[in-house]
Amino acid sequence: MQVSIDTQAELGLSVTEATTRAQIIGATIATIADHGYARTTFARIKERAGLSSTRLISYHFTNKAGLMQAVLSTVSETKSEYLRRRSEGLDPADRPGNLRAYIETSVAFLRDYPHCERVLVEMAAHADDRDGWAMTGVMVGQLRTGALRRQLEQGREEGAFGDISPDIAALSIAQAIDGVAAAYAADPAIDLDRYGRELADLFARATAR
């Protein structure tokens, strides 16, 4: 995954610093995706990024917590922007249509950004890492169900959905997408478009008035 240098430059860094920072974040994402969170070390990141020393990682991010904050922020921004682009043109008031788009797009994200999805799963599983970023659990939770829960709650209040529990429905949808992610990791040949459509159909019926 290529990390945007422009995003890093917004921090007031020089071009060289922004490039190195983006390189480290990209290498960390790839390392977590390939080896898992627990086996992602500064040494592995250094090797993946082609750095001369692990001190460059400490220079840019101070410690593991700072690096993981930057990684999770990058993954979050990537997924949020992907969902936003794929939802352009939809009527915000069409709650069922937006729910369908969210589910189908979230499944498509598994194919287009598999490393990002793997990182989210790994970081959720290690949110209690005392050396990691303290807000990891909160941020992953918001990314997985926060916006979706609010969308469901608004739709229920407006009468677009039935008498559902937004918390339960949002968690069920997130877990269903996690299931697709696991199936796709085991067999990359599965038809993700079909999975997305059928999941959207399933939850359209479950949330209907």
C-alpha positions, 0 to 999 in steps of 0.5 A: 500500500502506498501512503500519501506523501502529501498527507505527511507533508501537511505535518510541516515536514520537508519532502524528504521527511514526509517521504521517509515517514510515509515509507515507514508507515507503508512498510509497517502496514505491510509487515503487520499484514504479512506477519501479524501485529505481535511479530511486527518489530522495528527490525522487520519494519526497517528491513521492509522499508529499506532503512539504514537503521531502526533509529529512523523509526524512533526519530519520526515516531518516538516509540511504538505507540506513536507509530501505531497511532500513525498507522491506524490513522492512515488506515482509517483515512484510507477506508473512510475516503474509499467509502466516501468516493464509492458513495458519491451521488447517493441521496443522504436521505436514502437510508436503505440505499446508503446502508446497502452501499456501505455493506457492498463497499466495505466488502469491495474494500477487502479486495482493493485494500487487503492489507488495510483490512488485515491491519484493522483485524490485527490491531483490534485483536491487540488493542490492549498492547501496553506498548501500543497506542492507548486509543487503538480500541476506541478508534477501531471500534468507531471505524467498525461500527461507529458511523454505521450505528449512527446511520442506523439510528437516524434511519430508525428515527426517521422511519426508514428502518424498522424497530431495530437496535442500532448497536446490535445491527451495526455489530452484526453487520461488522461481524458479517463483513469480518466473516467475509474477510476471513473467507476471502483470506482463505480463498481469494477466488471467492466472488466478493461482489456476490458476497456484498450483494447478498449481505446487503440483501440480507440486512435490507430485509433485517432492517426493513420497516 
